[in-house]
Amino acid sequence: MKQTVNFSQFCDAFRNHDRNEQFTYHGKEVLFNALEQYEQEQCEQDSDSEIELDVIALCCEYSEDDYEEIASCYSIDLSECEDENGKIRVVEDYLNQNTWICGQPDSRSFVYRQF
């Protein structure tokens, strides 16, 4: 049995699993919208492609980090970048080449599938 959830219920599920701090409010919004978009695209191809809301799995599979944390975690060299915007672009390019970016909750951070 599947149940459709709205964004409020999505946030409640994180709170109920003591994972409310795993993502910011805007990070949860980005993740929710990206998963809904992905599910819609998959349903157009295969009518039985619903995503199960498993908060623990989502917290293991996805992350929200600012570009500096990502660069540090994945040893991305930012020394050639002239300014912060250049650094953000390099990190974004790196993520695009290696994983799926769900979106940006703010100008310095990304929600992405960990790899």
C-alpha positions in Angstrom: 0.0 0.0 0.0 1.4 3.4 -1.0 0.5 6.8 0.4 1.1 10.1 -1.4 2.7 12.7 0.9 2.9 16.4 0.6 5.9 18.5 1.6 4.6 19.1 5.1 4.3 15.3 5.7 7.7 14.8 4.2 9.2 17.3 6.8 7.2 15.6 9.6 8.7 12.2 8.6 12.2 13.6 9.1 11.2 15.1 12.5 9.5 11.8 13.5 12.8 9.9 12.7 15.0 12.4 14.6 16.6 13.4 11.3 15.2 17.0 11.2 18.7 18.5 11.2 20.0 16.3 8.4 18.8 18.9 5.9 17.8 22.5 6.2 14.2 23.5 5.5 15.2 24.6 2.1 17.3 21.5 1.6 14.3 19.3 2.3 12.3 21.4 -0.1 14.9 20.9 -2.8 15.1 17.1 -2.1 11.3 16.8 -2.1 10.9 18.6 -5.4 13.7 16.7 -7.0 12.3 13.3 -5.9 8.8 14.3 -7.1 10.2 15.4 -10.5 12.2 12.2 -10.8 9.1 10.1 -9.8 7.0 11.9 -12.4 9.6 11.3 -15.1 9.8 7.6 -14.2 6.1 7.2 -14.1 5.8 8.5 -17.7 8.1 5.7 -18.7 6.9 3.0 -16.3 3.5 3.3 -14.6 4.7 1.6 -11.4 7.7 3.7 -10.4 6.7 5.2 -7.0 9.4 6.3 -4.5 9.0 5.0 -1.0 9.5 7.6 1.8 12.3 6.0 3.8 13.9 8.8 5.7 16.9 6.8 6.9 17.7 5.7 3.3 17.3 9.3 2.0 19.7 10.5 4.7 22.2 7.9 3.7 21.9 8.5 0.0 21.6 12.3 -0.2 23.5 15.1 1.5 23.3 18.9 1.8 26.7 20.6 2.0 28.2 23.9 1.1 30.7 23.9 -1.7 33.7 24.1 0.7 32.6 20.9 2.5 32.1 19.1 -0.8 35.5 20.3 -2.1 37.2 19.1 1.1 35.4 15.7 1.2 36.1 14.9 -2.5 39.5 16.5 -2.7 38.5 19.0 -5.4 41.3 21.5 -6.1 40.0 25.0 -6.0 43.4 26.7 -5.9 43.1 27.9 -9.6 39.7 29.7 -8.9 39.8 33.5 -8.8 36.7 34.0 -6.6 34.0 32.2 -4.7 31.7 32.0 -7.8 34.5 30.2 -9.7 34.9 27.8 -6.8 31.1 27.1 -6.7 31.1 26.4 -10.5 34.1 24.0 -10.2 32.3 22.1 -7.4 29.0 22.1 -9.4 30.8 20.8 -12.5 32.5 18.1 -10.4 29.1 17.0 -8.9 27.5 17.0 -12.4 30.2 14.7 -13.7 30.0 12.3 -10.8 26.5 12.2 -9.4 23.0 13.8 -9.5 22.5 17.3 -8.1 19.0 17.7 -6.8 19.4 21.5 -6.6 20.7 24.4 -4.5 19.0 25.5 -1.3 21.1 28.6 -1.4 23.9 30.1 -3.5 26.7 28.2 -1.6 25.1 24.8 -1.0 24.0 21.7 -2.9 21.7 18.8 -2.2 23.1 15.9 -4.1 23.3 12.1 -4.2 26.4 11.0 -2.3 28.9 8.8 -4.1 
